[in-house]
Amino acid sequence: MTEPAVRLHGLDAVRGYTILVVVGYHVFYLFNSSGVVSSFPGGYGIHWLDVVPSFVYPWMMLIMFTVAGISARLSLARRTVRQFLRERVLKLIIPLVGALTLLGWIIPVTQAQFTDIFAGYDVTLPVRLVIYWLTGYGVLWFLVELFVCSLVLVVFRQFDRGDRFFTFAGRWPLWALIGLAVPIWGASMILNMPRFVMFRFGIYPLGMLIGYFVLANPAVLERLRKAALWLLGAAAVLGVAYSWVFFGRNWLDDGLLQNPLTNAYAWVAVLALLGGAIRWCDRPTRFATWLQTRSFPIYIAHYNFAVLGCWLLIRFFGMPMPLSYLLLAIFVVITTVIFIEITIHVPVLRLVLYGITVKKTPRSHQTSETATSHK
């Protein structure tokens, strides 16, 4: 199999900084006034600030799955399928169960302070704890879907064992890469779960497959690097148009997510951010090096502290809303970093929460191969 010679620090950068975007997204999301269901009754926040989570949501998780596809090709270039799947279990399933068990109770217990999640029934403590465990997944849905997508990818790659399509994709011009927004749009309309809207089993697996079969090609990445500035400008224009058209609407509404404008914006933003990261973030910095080893733990832990902090602000402090946003962001950053720096140095917790088997910081190439599965 042809091994892609991608710029690894750029991949680390786009992955790590996207996770920081996810953290910021949840600060605004929890206070939203646009009808998006969160862990708390809606209407607390400043309405015009809802433009922030609405602006990033279309591409935020799509780029995570797309980069996961690129990283999967790197991983499979050096591993057998069995080793790859064993790694997915270690990096995804074990942290899923571990985080649910050790952290998952925070979200439902906090929600129970605002609403009776047991609908008035007298539920015994053991049953109550089981329900808390099952409903405290929060952002951990990503681990479930990424594992499913990895299985799908293993199946699909059997149809291109000689990398003929991968080689063919390396010759695609920029307009053809942008044109992939059309199948992305089509995929946004299928396999969507009615209640669990985060599981978009159409668009996210397709993003991962495109990452593996198309965007991992060095020639494609070079093309995106050269066009990064132009792509960023196009993404900005589409993002402004999207925000203008859909401001104030529930950004998780099917009609909005399946709109051609939404999907064009999402896909061009993915290409732009990937090209920009490869062009301008290809050299490691001290912060980027720290972030590449902490991005997955940040993803695992941050939402639990965001929910806890939001509840504390609403329940016990009558702060003005602008200050509440700021205080919640500070609270999430401080508590998340402290929690991670404690648990990542405890071998058992490091394994069950983050799927990390050794304390030694991995090399850049190892991180780029596997860190996407660390989300």
Salt bridges, closest charged atoms under 4 A:
GLU3 OE2 - ARG78 NH2 2.62
ASP12 OD1 - ARG15 NH2 2.72
ASP50 OD2 - HIS47 ND1 3.63
GLU87 OE2 - ARG79 NH2 3.34
GLU87 OE1 - ARG88 NH2 2.15
ASP163 OD1 - ARG73 NH1 3.38
GLU222 OE1 - ARG7 NH1 3.19
GLU222 OE2 - ARG225 NH2 2.71
ASP253 OD2 - ARG249 NH2 3.04
ASP282 OD2 - ARG7 NE 3.71
GLU341 OE2 - ARG294 NE 2.73
GLU369 OE2 - ARG78 NH1 2.47
GLU369 OE1 - ARG79 NH1 2.88
